[in-house]
C-alpha cells in the first residue's frame, strides 16, 4: 500500500515503516545465514571457511547493486513527494534501463577477474575450489538480485515497506529448503548453496512484478514512458543524469564499504581456516544485531526523500532527531545482548565442537559491540543526506572509513595478530560518523535558512 510520508507524526511514520523493513532485513540475512548454518553443520569447517572467505566479496558485489538501485529510488521518492505521477513512472523506466545495462557489464567484469581477485584475497588452497564456484554462481545470477532490489527499493520509495517483506519471507523459507535439498539430496556441496540463493531471489522478483501489476496502479508503465523523443532529448538526458548523479555515488559509496570489509577479510585469511570460520560467524551475528539500525536508516531515507520533494524541510529535521534517540537506545540494547549472550549465539552456527573458534568469534563481538552507537549514527545521517539527494558527503565519509579501516586492519594485525583486525571496524565507524554528522547539520541548516528567506513573506510557509 502506498504511504504518503509528508503528513502525520514523523516518529510514527518512521516506526511503522521500519518494523516490516526490520523483519524483511532479518529474513534477507537468512539467505546467507542459511548458507553458514547448513554448510557449517553438514559440510564441515573447510566448507564454512570457503563461504566465509568469499562473503566480503559477495557483499561488495551486492553493495554495488543495492547502492545503485537505492540511489535511483531516491529520485522516484522525490517525484512521488512532489505529486508528479508521470515522473514516478518515468523514473522507474530509467532505473530499469540503467540498472540492467550496468549489472550485465559489472557481472562480466567480475566473472572475468575472479581468479586474480581470489588470489589477492589470500584464499587458502584447501578451500579455493569451493570459494571460486560459490562466488562465480552468485555473479552469474547477479541480474536476478538487481531486479529484486530495484523493485523493492521503488516500492519502499512510495512508502510501502510491507509488500517486499511478504515475498522475502517466502523466498527465505524457500532458500533454506532448497539449500538442504541441493546439499543433502543432490550432493552439490557449496555451489548448491549459491544456487539456492539465486533461485530464491528469482522467486522474490517474480512475485514483486505480479503484485505491483495488481496493486500499484501508479507503477503501471505505459508505452510512452519507454519512448525517448528527439525533441525532448535535452530533458530526457537531464532526467537520466539526475538518476546517475545519485545512483553512481551511492553505488561507489556502498562498494567502498564492501572493499573495506574485503581488505579485512584478506588479512584475516592469512590466519587460517579457524580464524576465517570464527570471523565469518561473528560477522553474521553482528549483521543481525545491527539490523534495527539499518532499518531505521532505510526508513529515514524514504521519509526524507518524500519530504524533500514536498519541501517540508522542518519535518526532515524532526525525523532525524527522533530517529537518533531511538538509535541510541537500540545500540545500547544490542550491545548488551551481544555482550552477555554472544557465545551462546555463536554456538548456533558452530555447535560445541570447536571451542577455539567460539572463543575467537566471542572476542570480536566483545570489542565491536562497544562501538555500535557510532555505527548507528552513520546509518542515520548518511541516509538522511542521501534522501535529500546529497551524495558527496556520504561518499567522502565512506572513503575515509575505507582508508582508516584498511590501515588499522593491516597495521594492527602486524602488532596484535588477528585480535588487531577486530578494532579496525570500530575505529572506522568513529571516523565516518563524525563526517556524516557534521555534513548533515551543515546541509540541513543551509536548506532551512534558504527556505525561510524564500518564504518569509508568505503566511503559509511550509517551514
C-alpha positions as a Markdown table, in Angstrom:
| # | Residue | x | y | z |
|---|---|---|---|---|
| 1 | Unk | 0.0 | 0.0 | 0.0 |
| 2 | Unk | 1.3 | 3.5 | -0.9 |
| 3 | Unk | 2.0 | 5.7 | 2.0 |
| 4 | Unk | 2.4 | 9.5 | 1.9 |
| 5 | Unk | 5.1 | 10.3 | 4.5 |
| 6 | Unk | 4.7 | 14.1 | 4.1 |
| 7 | Unk | 1.9 | 14.2 | 6.6 |
| 8 | Unk | 1.4 | 12.9 | 10.1 |
| 9 | Unk | 3.7 | 12.2 | 13.0 |
| 10 | Unk | 7.3 | 11.7 | 11.8 |
| 11 | Unk | 8.1 | 9.3 | 14.6 |
| 12 | Unk | 5.0 | 7.2 | 14.0 |
| 13 | Unk | 5.6 | 7.1 | 10.2 |
| 14 | Unk | 9.2 | 6.1 | 10.6 |
| 15 | Unk | 8.4 | 3.4 | 13.2 |
| 16 | Unk | 5.6 | 1.9 | 11.2 |
| 17 | Unk | 7.8 | 1.9 | 8.1 |
| 18 | Unk | 10.7 | 0.4 | 9.9 |
| 19 | Unk | 9.1 | -2.6 | 11.6 |
| 20 | Unk | 8.3 | -4.5 | 8.3 |
| 21 | Unk | 11.6 | -3.4 | 7.0 |
| 22 | Unk | 13.4 | -4.8 | 10.0 |
| 23 | Unk | 11.6 | -8.1 | 9.6 |
| 24 | Unk | 12.5 | -8.1 | 5.9 |
| 25 | Unk | 16.2 | -7.3 | 6.6 |
| 26 | Unk | 16.3 | -10.2 | 9.1 |
| 27 | Unk | 14.9 | -12.5 | 6.5 |
| 28 | Unk | 17.3 | -11.1 | 3.9 |
| 29 | Unk | 20.1 | -12.2 | 6.1 |
| 30 | Unk | 18.6 | -15.7 | 6.2 |
| 31 | Unk | 19.9 | -16.1 | 2.7 |
| 32 | Unk | 23.4 | -16.1 | 4.0 |
| 33 | Unk | 22.7 | -17.4 | 7.5 |
| 34 | Unk | 21.2 | -20.5 | 5.9 |
| 35 | Unk | 24.4 | -20.9 | 4.0 |
| 36 | Unk | 26.5 | -20.6 | 7.1 |
| 37 | Unk | 24.5 | -22.8 | 9.3 |
| 38 | Unk | 23.7 | -25.5 | 6.7 |
| 39 | Unk | 27.2 | -25.5 | 5.2 |
| 40 | Unk | 28.9 | -25.4 | 8.6 |
| 41 | Unk | 26.8 | -28.2 | 10.1 |
| 42 | Unk | 26.7 | -30.5 | 7.0 |
| 43 | Unk | 29.9 | -30.0 | 5.1 |
| 44 | Unk | 32.4 | -29.1 | 7.8 |
| 45 | Unk | 34.8 | -26.2 | 8.8 |
| 46 | Unk | 36.6 | -26.0 | 5.4 |
| 47 | Unk | 33.3 | -25.6 | 3.5 |
| 48 | Unk | 32.2 | -23.0 | 6.0 |
| 49 | Unk | 35.6 | -21.2 | 5.6 |
| 50 | Unk | 35.1 | -21.3 | 1.8 |
| 51 | Unk | 31.8 | -19.5 | 2.1 |
| 52 | Unk | 33.2 | -17.1 | 4.7 |
| 53 | Unk | 36.3 | -16.3 | 2.7 |
| 54 | Unk | 34.2 | -15.0 | -0.2 |
| 55 | Unk | 31.5 | -13.4 | 1.8 |
| 56 | Unk | 33.0 | -9.9 | 1.8 |
| 57 | Unk | 33.3 | -10.2 | -2.0 |
| 58 | Unk | 29.7 | -11.3 | -2.1 |
| 59 | Unk | 28.7 | -8.3 | -0.1 |
| 60 | Unk | 30.9 | -6.0 | -2.1 |
| 61 | Unk | 29.2 | -7.1 | -5.3 |
| 62 | Unk | 25.7 | -6.9 | -3.8 |
| 63 | Unk | 26.5 | -3.5 | -2.2 |
| 64 | Unk | 27.2 | -2.0 | -5.7 |
| 65 | Unk | 23.8 | -3.2 | -6.9 |
| 66 | Unk | 21.9 | -2.2 | -3.8 |
| 67 | Unk | 23.6 | 1.2 | -3.7 |
| 68 | Unk | 22.7 | 1.9 | -7.3 |
| 69 | Unk | 19.1 | 0.8 | -7.0 |
| 70 | Unk | 18.6 | 2.7 | -3.7 |
| 71 | Unk | 20.1 | 5.8 | -5.4 |
| 72 | Unk | 17.6 | 5.6 | -8.3 |
| 73 | Unk | 14.7 | 5.1 | -5.8 |
| 74 | Unk | 15.6 | 8.4 | -4.1 |
| 75 | Unk | 14.6 | 10.2 | -7.3 |
| 76 | Unk | 11.4 | 8.1 | -7.5 |
| 77 | Unk | 10.6 | 9.0 | -3.9 |
| 78 | Unk | 11.2 | 12.7 | -4.5 |
| 79 | Unk | 8.9 | 12.6 | -7.6 |
| 80 | Unk | 6.2 | 10.9 | -5.5 |
| 81 | Unk | 6.6 | 13.5 | -2.8 |
| 82 | Unk | 6.1 | 16.3 | -5.4 |
| 83 | Unk | 2.9 | 14.5 | -6.6 |
| 84 | Unk | 4.5 | 14.0 | -10.1 |
| 85 | Unk | 2.9 | 10.7 | -11.2 |
| 86 | Unk | 4.3 | 10.8 | -14.7 |
| 87 | Unk | 7.7 | 11.5 | -13.2 |
| 88 | Unk | 7.4 | 8.4 | -10.9 |
| 89 | Unk | 6.7 | 6.1 | -13.9 |
| 90 | Unk | 9.5 | 7.8 | -15.9 |
| 91 | Unk | 11.9 | 7.3 | -13.1 |
| 92 | Unk | 11.1 | 3.6 | -12.9 |
| 93 | Unk | 11.8 | 3.2 | -16.6 |
| 94 | Unk | 15.1 | 5.0 | -16.4 |
| 95 | Unk | 16.1 | 2.9 | -13.4 |
| 96 | Unk | 15.3 | -0.4 | -15.2 |
| 97 | Unk | 17.2 | 0.5 | -18.3 |
| 98 | Unk | 20.3 | 1.8 | -16.5 |
| 99 | Unk | 20.2 | -0.9 | -13.8 |
| 100 | Unk | 20.0 | -3.7 | -16.4 |
| 101 | Unk | 22.9 | -2.4 | -18.6 |
| 102 | Unk | 25.1 | -1.7 | -15.6 |
| 103 | Unk | 24.5 | -5.1 | -13.9 |
| 104 | Unk | 25.3 | -7.1 | -17.1 |
| 105 | Unk | 28.5 | -5.1 | -17.6 |
| 106 | Unk | 29.5 | -5.4 | -14.0 |
| 107 | Unk | 28.9 | -9.2 | -13.9 |
| 108 | Unk | 31.1 | -9.7 | -17.0 |
| 109 | Unk | 33.9 | -7.8 | -15.4 |
| 110 | Unk | 33.7 | -9.5 | -12.1 |
| 111 | Unk | 33.5 | -13.0 | -13.6 |
| 112 | Unk | 36.5 | -12.5 | -15.8 |
| 113 | Unk | 38.7 | -11.2 | -12.9 |
| 114 | Unk | 37.6 | -13.7 | -10.3 |
| 115 | Unk | 40.9 | -15.8 | -10.2 |
| 116 | Unk | 43.2 | -12.8 | -9.6 |
| 117 | Unk | 40.7 | -11.4 | -7.1 |
| 118 | Unk | 40.7 | -14.6 | -5.0 |
| 119 | Unk | 44.4 | -14.8 | -5.3 |
| 120 | Unk | 44.7 | -11.2 | -3.9 |
| 121 | Unk | 42.4 | -12.1 | -1.1 |
| 122 | Unk | 44.8 | -14.9 | 0.1 |
| 123 | Unk | 42.1 | -17.6 | -0.1 |
| 124 | Unk | 43.8 | -20.8 | 1.1 |
| 125 | Unk | 44.4 | -23.6 | -1.4 |
| 126 | Unk | 42.3 | -26.1 | 0.5 |
| 127 | Unk | 39.1 | -24.1 | 0.2 |
| 128 | Unk | 39.9 | -22.3 | -3.1 |
| 129 | Unk | 37.8 | -24.6 | -5.4 |
| 130 | Unk | 34.6 | -24.2 | -3.3 |
| 131 | Unk | 35.1 | -20.5 | -2.8 |
| 132 | Unk | 35.6 | -19.9 | -6.5 |
| 133 | Unk | 32.4 | -21.7 | -7.6 |
| 134 | Unk | 30.3 | -20.2 | -4.8 |
| 135 | Unk | 31.1 | -16.6 | -5.8 |
| 136 | Unk | 31.0 | -17.3 | -9.6 |
| 137 | Unk | 27.5 | -18.7 | -9.4 |
| 138 | Unk | 26.4 | -15.6 | -7.4 |
| 139 | Unk | 27.9 | -13.3 | -10.1 |
| 140 | Unk | 26.2 | -15.2 | -12.9 |
| 141 | Unk | 22.8 | -14.6 | -11.3 |
| 142 | Unk | 23.5 | -11.0 | -10.3 |
| 143 | Unk | 20.9 | -9.7 | -12.7 |
| 144 | Unk | 18.3 | -11.5 | -10.6 |
| 145 | Unk | 19.4 | -9.8 | -7.5 |
| 146 | Unk | 19.4 | -6.4 | -9.3 |
| 147 | Unk | 15.8 | -6.8 | -10.4 |
| 148 | Unk | 14.6 | -7.8 | -6.9 |
| 149 | Unk | 16.4 | -4.9 | -5.2 |
| 150 | Unk | 15.3 | -2.4 | -7.8 |
| 151 | Unk | 11.6 | -3.4 | -7.4 |
| 152 | Unk | 11.8 | -3.5 | -3.6 |
| 153 | Unk | 13.5 | -0.1 | -3.4 |
| 154 | Unk | 10.9 | 1.5 | -5.8 |
| 155 | Unk | 8.0 | 0.1 | -3.7 |
| 156 | Unk | 9.7 | 1.4 | -0.5 |
| 157 | Unk | 10.2 | 4.8 | -2.1 |
| 158 | Unk | 6.4 | 5.1 | -2.3 |
| 159 | Unk | 6.2 | 4.4 | 1.4 |
| 160 | Unk | 5.3 | 0.7 | 1.3 |
| 161 | Unk | 7.7 | -1.5 | 3.3 |
| 162 | Unk | 5.3 | -4.4 | 3.8 |
| 163 | Unk | 4.9 | -5.7 | 0.2 |
| 164 | Unk | 8.6 | -6.6 | -0.3 |
| 165 | Unk | 8.6 | -8.2 | 3.1 |
| 166 | Unk | 5.9 | -10.8 | 2.3 |
| 167 | Unk | 7.8 | -12.1 | -0.7 |
| 168 | Unk | 11.1 | -12.0 | 1.1 |
| 169 | Unk | 9.8 | -14.2 | 3.9 |
| 170 | Unk | 8.5 | -16.8 | 1.4 |
| 171 | Unk | 11.8 | -16.7 | -0.5 |
| 172 | Unk | 13.9 | -17.0 | 2.7 |
| 173 | Unk | 12.0 | -20.2 | 3.7 |
| 174 | Unk | 12.4 | -21.5 | 0.1 |
| 175 | Unk | 16.1 | -20.8 | 0.3 |
| 176 | Unk | 16.5 | -22.9 | 3.4 |
| 177 | Unk | 14.6 | -25.8 | 1.8 |
| 178 | Unk | 16.5 | -25.6 | -1.5 |
| 179 | Unk | 19.9 | -25.3 | 0.3 |
| 180 | Unk | 19.1 | -28.5 | 2.2 |
| 181 | Unk | 17.8 | -30.2 | -0.9 |
| 182 | Unk | 20.8 | -29.3 | -3.1 |
| 183 | Unk | 23.4 | -30.1 | -0.4 |
| 184 | Unk | 22.0 | -33.2 | 1.3 |
| 185 | Unk | 19.9 | -34.8 | -1.5 |
| 186 | Unk | 21.7 | -33.7 | -4.7 |
| 187 | Unk | 25.2 | -33.5 | -3.1 |
| 188 | Unk | 26.1 | -30.3 | -4.9 |
| 189 | Unk | 28.2 | -29.1 | -2.0 |
| 190 | Unk | 29.0 | -25.4 | -1.5 |
| 191 | Unk | 27.9 | -24.4 | -5.1 |
| 192 | Unk | 24.4 | -25.8 | -4.3 |
| 193 | Unk | 24.1 | -23.2 | -1.5 |
| 194 | Unk | 24.8 | -20.4 | -4.0 |
| 195 | Unk | 22.2 | -21.8 | -6.5 |
| 196 | Unk | 19.6 | -21.9 | -3.7 |
| 197 | Unk | 20.2 | -18.2 | -3.0 |
| 198 | Unk | 19.7 | -17.3 | -6.7 |
| 199 | Unk | 16.6 | -19.4 | -7.2 |
| 200 | Unk | 15.0 | -17.9 | -4.0 |
| 201 | Unk | 15.8 | -14.3 | -5.1 |
| 202 | Unk | 14.3 | -15.0 | -8.5 |
| 203 | Unk | 11.1 | -16.1 | -6.9 |
| 204 | Unk | 11.0 | -12.8 | -4.9 |
| 205 | Unk | 11.5 | -10.7 | -8.1 |
| 206 | Unk | 8.7 | -12.6 | -10.0 |
| 207 | Unk | 6.3 | -12.2 | -7.1 |
| 208 | Unk | 7.0 | -8.5 | -6.8 |
| 209 | Unk | 6.3 | -8.0 | -10.5 |
| 210 | Unk | 2.9 | -9.7 | -10.3 |
| 211 | Unk | 1.9 | -7.9 | -7.1 |
| 212 | Unk | 2.9 | -4.5 | -8.5 |
| 213 | Unk | 0.9 | -5.1 | -11.6 |
| 214 | Unk | -2.2 | -6.0 | -9.5 |
| 215 | Unk | -2.0 | -3.4 | -6.6 |
| 216 | Unk | 0.1 | -0.4 | -7.7 |
| 217 | Unk | -1.6 | 1.5 | -10.5 |
| 218 | Unk | 0.9 | 4.3 | -10.2 |
| 219 | Unk | 3.6 | 1.9 | -11.3 |
| 220 | Unk | 1.8 | 0.6 | -14.3 |
| 221 | Unk | 4.1 | 1.6 | -17.1 |
| 222 | Unk | 2.7 | 2.9 | -20.3 |
| 223 | Unk | 4.1 | 2.7 | -23.8 |
| 224 | Unk | 5.0 | 6.4 | -23.9 |
| 225 | Unk | 7.0 | 6.0 | -20.7 |
| 226 | Unk | 9.6 | 3.9 | -22.7 |
| 227 | Unk | 9.8 | 6.3 | -25.6 |
| 228 | Unk | 12.5 | 8.9 | -25.7 |
| 229 | Unk | 11.5 | 11.6 | -28.2 |
| 230 | Unk | 14.2 | 13.6 | -30.1 |
| 231 | Unk | 12.5 | 16.9 | -29.3 |
| 232 | Unk | 12.7 | 16.1 | -25.6 |
| 233 | Unk | 16.2 | 14.8 | -25.8 |
| 234 | Unk | 17.6 | 17.5 | -23.5 |
| 235 | Unk | 15.0 | 16.9 | -20.8 |
| 236 | Unk | 15.5 | 13.1 | -21.0 |
| 237 | Unk | 19.2 | 13.4 | -20.7 |
| 238 | Unk | 18.9 | 15.7 | -17.7 |
| 239 | Unk | 16.5 | 13.2 | -16.1 |
| 240 | Unk | 18.9 | 10.3 | -16.7 |
| 241 | Unk | 21.7 | 12.3 | -15.3 |
| 242 | Unk | 19.6 | 13.1 | -12.2 |
| 243 | Unk | 19.4 | 9.3 | -11.6 |
| 244 | Unk | 23.1 | 8.8 | -12.3 |
| 245 | Unk | 24.1 | 11.7 | -10.1 |
| 246 | Unk | 22.6 | 9.9 | -7.1 |
| 247 | Unk | 22.9 | 6.3 | -8.2 |
| 248 | Unk | 26.6 | 6.2 | -9.1 |
| 249 | Unk | 27.9 | 7.9 | -5.9 |
| 250 | Unk | 25.7 | 5.6 | -3.8 |
| 251 | Unk | 27.0 | 2.6 | -5.7 |
| 252 | Unk | 30.5 | 3.8 | -5.2 |
| 253 | Unk | 29.9 | 4.5 | -1.5 |
| 254 | Unk | 28.5 | 1.0 | -0.9 |
| 255 | Unk | 31.3 | -0.5 | -2.9 |
| 256 | Unk | 33.9 | 1.4 | -0.8 |
| 257 | Unk | 32.3 | -0.1 | 2.3 |
| 258 | Unk | 32.5 | -3.5 | 0.7 |
| 259 | Unk | 36.1 | -3.0 | -0.2 |
| 260 | Unk | 36.9 | -2.2 | 3.4 |
| 261 | Unk | 35.4 | -5.5 | 4.5 |
| 262 | Unk | 37.2 | -7.2 | 1.7 |
| 263 | Unk | 40.6 | -5.9 | 2.8 |
| 264 | Unk | 39.9 | -7.0 | 6.4 |
| 265 | Unk | 38.9 | -10.5 | 5.1 |
| 266 | Unk | 42.0 | -10.7 | 3.0 |
| 267 | Unk | 44.1 | -10.0 | 6.1 |
| 268 | Unk | 42.0 | -12.5 | 8.1 |
| 269 | Unk | 42.5 | -15.2 | 5.5 |
| 270 | Unk | 46.2 | -15.3 | 6.3 |
| 271 | Unk | 45.5 | -16.7 | 9.8 |
| 272 | Unk | 44.0 | -20.0 | 8.6 |
| 273 | Unk | 40.6 | -21.7 | 8.4 |
| 274 | Unk | 39.8 | -21.5 | 12.2 |
| 275 | Unk | 40.1 | -17.7 | 12.2 |
| 276 | Unk | 38.2 | -17.4 | 8.9 |
| 277 | Unk | 35.3 | -19.5 | 10.3 |
| 278 | Unk | 35.2 | -17.6 | 13.6 |
| 279 | Unk | 35.3 | -14.2 | 11.8 |
| 280 | Unk | 32.5 | -15.4 | 9.4 |
| 281 | Unk | 30.2 | -16.5 | 12.2 |
| 282 | Unk | 30.8 | -13.3 | 14.2 |
| 283 | Unk | 30.1 | -11.0 | 11.2 |
| 284 | Unk | 26.8 | -12.8 | 10.5 |
| 285 | Unk | 25.8 | -12.4 | 14.1 |
| 286 | Unk | 26.7 | -8.7 | 14.0 |
| 287 | Unk | 24.7 | -8.2 | 10.8 |
| 288 | Unk | 21.6 | -9.4 | 12.7 |
| 289 | Unk | 22.4 | -7.3 | 15.7 |
| 290 | Unk | 22.7 | -4.1 | 13.7 |
| 291 | Unk | 19.6 | -4.8 | 11.5 |
| 292 | Unk | 17.4 | -2.4 | 13.6 |
| 293 | Unk | 19.8 | 0.4 | 13.0 |
| 294 | Unk | 20.0 | -0.3 | 9.3 |
| 295 | Unk | 16.2 | -0.5 | 9.1 |
| 296 | Unk | 15.7 | 2.9 | 10.7 |
| 297 | Unk | 18.3 | 4.3 | 8.3 |
| 298 | Unk | 16.5 | 3.0 | 5.2 |
| 299 | Unk | 13.1 | 4.1 | 6.6 |
| 300 | Unk | 14.6 | 7.6 | 7.2 |
| 301 | Unk | 15.9 | 7.8 | 3.6 |
| 302 | Unk | 12.4 | 7.1 | 2.2 |
| 303 | Unk | 10.9 | 9.6 | 4.7 |
| 304 | Unk | 13.4 | 12.3 | 3.9 |
| 305 | Unk | 13.1 | 11.8 | 0.1 |
| 306 | Unk | 9.4 | 12.3 | 0.1 |
| 307 | Unk | 9.5 | 15.4 | 2.4 |
| 308 | Unk | 12.4 | 16.9 | 0.5 |
| 309 | Unk | 10.3 | 16.6 | -2.7 |
| 310 | Unk | 7.4 | 18.2 | -0.8 |
| 311 | Unk | 9.8 | 20.9 | 0.6 |
| 312 | Unk | 8.8 | 20.0 | 4.2 |
| 313 | Unk | 12.3 | 20.6 | 5.4 |
| 314 | Unk | 11.5 | 21.1 | 9.1 |
| 315 | Unk | 9.9 | 17.6 | 9.1 |
| 316 | Unk | 13.2 | 16.2 | 7.9 |
| 317 | Unk | 15.0 | 17.6 | 10.9 |
| 318 | Unk | 12.3 | 16.3 | 13.3 |
| 319 | Unk | 12.5 | 12.8 | 11.8 |
| 320 | Unk | 16.3 | 12.7 | 12.1 |
| 321 | Unk | 16.3 | 13.9 | 15.7 |
| 322 | Unk | 13.7 | 11.4 | 16.9 |
| 323 | Unk | 15.3 | 8.5 | 15.0 |
| 324 | Unk | 18.7 | 9.3 | 16.5 |
| 325 | Unk | 17.2 | 9.0 | 20.0 |
| 326 | Unk | 15.7 | 5.6 | 19.1 |
| 327 | Unk | 19.0 | 4.5 | 17.6 |
| 328 | Unk | 20.9 | 5.4 | 20.8 |
| 329 | Unk | 18.6 | 3.1 | 22.8 |
| 330 | Unk | 18.8 | 0.3 | 20.2 |
| 331 | Unk | 22.6 | 0.4 | 20.1 |
| 332 | Unk | 22.8 | 0.0 | 23.9 |
| 333 | Unk | 20.3 | -2.9 | 23.9 |
| 334 | Unk | 22.1 | -4.7 | 21.1 |
| 335 | Unk | 25.5 | -4.2 | 22.7 |
| 336 | Unk | 24.2 | -5.7 | 26.0 |
| 337 | Unk | 22.6 | -8.7 | 24.3 |
| 338 | Unk | 25.8 | -9.4 | 22.3 |
| 339 | Unk | 27.9 | -8.9 | 25.4 |
| 340 | Unk | 26.1 | -11.3 | 27.6 |
| 341 | Unk | 24.8 | -13.9 | 25.2 |
| 342 | Unk | 27.3 | -13.7 | 22.3 |
| 343 | Unk | 28.9 | -17.1 | 23.0 |
| 344 | Unk | 25.6 | -18.8 | 23.1 |
| 345 | Unk | 24.6 | -17.3 | 19.7 |
| 346 | Unk | 27.9 | -18.3 | 18.2 |
| 347 | Unk | 27.2 | -21.9 | 19.1 |
| 348 | Unk | 24.1 | -21.8 | 17.0 |
| 349 | Unk | 26.4 | -21.6 | 14.0 |
| 350 | Unk | 29.3 | -23.7 | 15.1 |
| 351 | Unk | 27.9 | -26.1 | 17.7 |
| 352 | Unk | 30.1 | -27.1 | 20.7 |
| 353 | Unk | 32.8 | -28.9 | 18.7 |
| 354 | Unk | 35.5 | -26.3 | 18.4 |
| 355 | Unk | 35.9 | -24.1 | 21.5 |
| 356 | Unk | 38.9 | -22.2 | 19.9 |
| 357 | Unk | 36.7 | -20.8 | 17.1 |
| 358 | Unk | 33.9 | -19.9 | 19.5 |
| 359 | Unk | 36.4 | -18.0 | 21.7 |
| 360 | Unk | 37.8 | -16.0 | 18.7 |
| 361 | Unk | 34.3 | -15.1 | 17.5 |
| 362 | Unk | 33.3 | -14.1 | 21.0 |
| 363 | Unk | 36.3 | -11.8 | 21.3 |
| 364 | Unk | 35.4 | -10.0 | 18.1 |
| 365 | Unk | 31.8 | -9.4 | 19.3 |
| 366 | Unk | 33.0 | -8.2 | 22.7 |
| 367 | Unk | 35.1 | -5.5 | 21.0 |
| 368 | Unk | 32.8 | -4.4 | 18.3 |
| 369 | Unk | 29.6 | -4.0 | 20.4 |
| 370 | Unk | 31.2 | -1.2 | 22.4 |
| 371 | Unk | 31.1 | 1.0 | 19.3 |
| 372 | Unk | 27.6 | 0.3 | 18.0 |
| 373 | Unk | 26.4 | 3.8 | 18.8 |
| 374 | Unk | 28.8 | 5.3 | 16.2 |
| 375 | Unk | 27.7 | 2.7 | 13.6 |
| 376 | Unk | 24.1 | 3.6 | 14.2 |
| 377 | Unk | 24.7 | 7.3 | 13.8 |
| 378 | Unk | 26.3 | 6.6 | 10.4 |
| 379 | Unk | 23.1 | 4.9 | 9.2 |
| 380 | Unk | 21.0 | 7.9 | 10.4 |
| 381 | Unk | 22.9 | 10.8 | 9.0 |
| 382 | Unk | 24.1 | 9.1 | 5.8 |
| 383 | Unk | 20.6 | 8.0 | 4.8 |
| 384 | Unk | 19.2 | 11.5 | 5.6 |
| 385 | Unk | 21.7 | 13.1 | 3.3 |
| 386 | Unk | 21.0 | 10.5 | 0.6 |
| 387 | Unk | 17.3 | 11.1 | 0.9 |
| 388 | Unk | 18.0 | 14.8 | 0.1 |
| 389 | Unk | 20.0 | 13.7 | -2.9 |
| 390 | Unk | 23.3 | 14.6 | -1.3 |
| 391 | Unk | 25.9 | 12.1 | -2.2 |
| 392 | Unk | 29.3 | 13.8 | -1.8 |
| 393 | Unk | 29.4 | 13.9 | 2.0 |
| 394 | Unk | 28.4 | 10.2 | 2.4 |
| 395 | Unk | 30.9 | 9.2 | -0.3 |
| 396 | Unk | 33.6 | 11.2 | 1.5 |
| 397 | Unk | 32.8 | 9.5 | 4.8 |
| 398 | Unk | 32.8 | 6.1 | 3.1 |
| 399 | Unk | 36.2 | 6.9 | 1.6 |
| 400 | Unk | 37.6 | 8.0 | 5.0 |
| 401 | Unk | 36.1 | 4.8 | 6.5 |
| 402 | Unk | 37.9 | 2.7 | 3.9 |
| 403 | Unk | 41.2 | 4.3 | 4.5 |
| 404 | Unk | 41.0 | 4.1 | 8.3 |
| 405 | Unk | 39.7 | 0.5 | 8.2 |
| 406 | Unk | 42.4 | -0.7 | 5.8 |
| 407 | Unk | 45.3 | 1.0 | 7.7 |
| 408 | Unk | 44.0 | -0.2 | 11.0 |
| 409 | Unk | 43.5 | -3.8 | 9.8 |
| 410 | Unk | 47.0 | -4.1 | 8.3 |
| 411 | Unk | 48.9 | -2.2 | 11.0 |
| 412 | Unk | 47.1 | -3.7 | 14.0 |
| 413 | Unk | 47.2 | -7.2 | 12.6 |
| 414 | Unk | 51.0 | -7.0 | 12.4 |
| 415 | Unk | 51.1 | -5.7 | 16.0 |
| 416 | Unk | 48.5 | -7.8 | 17.7 |
| 417 | Unk | 47.8 | -10.7 | 15.3 |
| 418 | Unk | 44.1 | -11.3 | 14.4 |
| 419 | Unk | 42.9 | -9.5 | 17.5 |
| 420 | Unk | 44.1 | -6.3 | 15.9 |
| 421 | Unk | 41.7 | -6.8 | 13.0 |
| 422 | Unk | 38.8 | -6.7 | 15.4 |
| 423 | Unk | 39.5 | -3.0 | 16.2 |
| 424 | Unk | 39.6 | -1.9 | 12.5 |
| 425 | Unk | 35.9 | -1.6 | 12.1 |
| 426 | Unk | 35.1 | 0.3 | 15.3 |
| 427 | Unk | 37.9 | 2.8 | 14.6 |
| 428 | Unk | 36.5 | 3.4 | 11.1 |
| 429 | Unk | 32.9 | 3.8 | 12.5 |
| 430 | Unk | 34.0 | 6.6 | 14.8 |
| 431 | Unk | 35.8 | 8.4 | 11.9 |
| 432 | Unk | 32.9 | 8.1 | 9.4 |
| 433 | Unk | 30.2 | 9.1 | 12.0 |
| 434 | Unk | 31.9 | 12.4 | 12.7 |
| 435 | Unk | 32.0 | 13.3 | 9.0 |
| 436 | Unk | 28.4 | 12.4 | 8.1 |
| 437 | Unk | 27.1 | 14.1 | 11.3 |
| 438 | Unk | 28.9 | 17.3 | 10.5 |
| 439 | Unk | 27.8 | 17.2 | 6.9 |
| 440 | Unk | 24.2 | 16.7 | 7.8 |
| 441 | Unk | 23.9 | 19.5 | 10.3 |
| 442 | Unk | 25.7 | 21.9 | 7.8 |
| 443 | Unk | 23.5 | 20.9 | 4.9 |
| 444 | Unk | 20.1 | 20.9 | 6.7 |
| 445 | Unk | 20.9 | 24.3 | 8.3 |
| 446 | Unk | 21.6 | 25.8 | 4.9 |
| 447 | Unk | 18.5 | 24.4 | 3.3 |
| 448 | Unk | 16.2 | 25.6 | 6.1 |
| 449 | Unk | 17.8 | 29.1 | 6.1 |
| 450 | Unk | 17.3 | 29.4 | 2.4 |
| 451 | Unk | 13.7 | 28.2 | 2.6 |
| 452 | Unk | 12.9 | 30.7 | 5.4 |
| 453 | Unk | 14.4 | 33.5 | 3.3 |
| 454 | Unk | 12.3 | 32.4 | 0.3 |
| 455 | Unk | 9.0 | 32.1 | 2.1 |
| 456 | Unk | 9.4 | 34.8 | 4.9 |
| 457 | Unk | 6.7 | 37.0 | 3.3 |
| 458 | Unk | 4.2 | 34.1 | 2.9 |
| 459 | Unk | 1.8 | 33.3 | 5.7 |
| 460 | Unk | 1.6 | 29.6 | 4.7 |
| 461 | Unk | 5.3 | 29.0 | 4.7 |
| 462 | Unk | 5.9 | 25.2 | 4.6 |
| 463 | Unk | 8.6 | 25.6 | 7.1 |
